[in-house]
Amino acid sequence: MPGFLVQAGAVVTCSHGGQAQPTTVQPRVRLSGAPLLPATTVHTVAGCSFTPPQGNGPCVSAQWVGAVRVRASGVPVLLADSRSVCTPTGTPLVVTVTQQRVRGI
């Protein structure tokens, strides 16, 4: 499905409200002045409220599955509707705010 491309500075949270930050960016491509995020980036999560008494621990990091057709420097890009899996909980990340001009598939 088509979705907006995600740039550094986009608001990304885990399903439990923790803030996720990317570990790498694609510096050659910019969206709204910010570097594009490749789908290969790992997001680190801070502030997850899913504590051990409730489950298998707070979200620590997340991996993504990116775009099928859009690539930057040969690497799939991250879309707002891309799927992700947090470690160790297995829940997804949610992109809540991103640029609204460029879409990809």
Legacy VTK file of the C-alpha trace (Angstrom):
# vtk DataFile Version 3.0
C-alpha trace
ASCII
DATASET POLYDATA
POINTS 105 float
0.000 0.000 0.000
1.257 3.521 -0.677
2.376 5.585 2.273
4.277 8.753 3.043
8.070 8.473 3.247
9.444 8.957 6.764
12.201 11.431 7.563
14.396 12.013 10.622
12.402 14.013 13.145
9.141 12.188 12.440
7.216 11.206 15.566
7.488 7.429 16.022
6.255 5.637 19.154
5.910 2.070 20.340
2.437 0.685 20.980
2.851 1.508 24.683
3.790 5.174 24.234
7.593 4.981 24.276
9.476 7.366 21.967
11.472 5.707 19.158
14.581 7.285 17.620
16.381 6.102 14.452
19.996 4.945 14.642
20.845 5.740 10.988
19.629 8.092 8.262
20.067 8.429 4.477
21.902 11.791 4.307
21.803 12.143 0.498
17.994 12.374 0.304
16.062 15.023 2.234
12.349 15.416 2.912
11.163 18.755 4.297
14.834 19.505 5.011
15.407 16.369 7.104
17.296 13.206 6.047
15.264 10.245 4.790
15.102 7.087 6.916
16.083 3.798 5.265
14.050 0.705 6.134
17.240 -0.929 7.398
17.505 1.514 10.302
16.951 0.213 13.797
14.883 2.399 16.096
15.770 2.508 19.788
12.839 2.954 22.174
12.856 4.925 25.431
10.021 5.368 27.905
7.986 2.251 27.079
5.383 1.641 29.795
5.130 -2.128 29.214
6.955 -3.258 32.358
7.852 -6.861 33.336
4.925 -7.480 35.748
2.556 -6.836 32.809
4.445 -8.755 30.137
7.795 -9.648 28.664
9.484 -6.312 29.322
9.575 -2.822 27.823
10.233 -2.252 24.116
13.956 -1.674 23.554
14.447 -1.579 19.777
12.567 -2.248 16.541
13.285 -3.523 13.015
11.312 -2.458 9.914
10.100 -3.930 6.614
10.221 -1.061 4.116
9.013 -0.050 0.686
8.809 -2.527 -2.170
9.446 -0.186 -5.091
11.124 2.931 -3.702
14.831 2.844 -2.866
17.462 5.412 -1.935
21.081 4.454 -2.684
19.842 0.908 -3.342
18.159 0.501 0.057
14.354 0.355 0.576
12.974 3.475 2.259
10.790 3.638 5.345
7.101 4.376 4.765
4.606 5.605 7.363
2.619 2.376 6.919
5.652 0.038 6.988
5.537 -2.904 9.370
7.857 -3.147 12.365
8.497 -5.493 15.264
9.764 -4.346 18.669
12.184 -6.450 20.681
11.363 -8.194 23.042
7.599 -7.524 23.045
6.810 -8.226 19.379
4.507 -5.204 19.131
4.708 -2.647 16.278
5.968 0.925 16.150
3.513 3.619 15.057
4.456 6.599 12.875
2.156 9.378 14.068
3.645 12.492 12.419
5.694 12.646 9.209
5.997 14.805 6.088
2.893 14.873 3.877
4.319 15.480 0.378
6.134 12.384 -0.880
4.504 8.945 -1.141
5.955 5.582 -2.035
4.922 1.968 -2.472
LINES 1 106
105 0 1 2 3 4 5 6 7 8 9 10 11 12 13 14 15 16 17 18 19 20 21 22 23 24 25 26 27 28 29 30 31 32 33 34 35 36 37 38 39 40 41 42 43 44 45 46 47 48 49 50 51 52 53 54 55 56 57 58 59 60 61 62 63 64 65 66 67 68 69 70 71 72 73 74 75 76 77 78 79 80 81 82 83 84 85 86 87 88 89 90 91 92 93 94 95 96 97 98 99 100 101 102 103 104
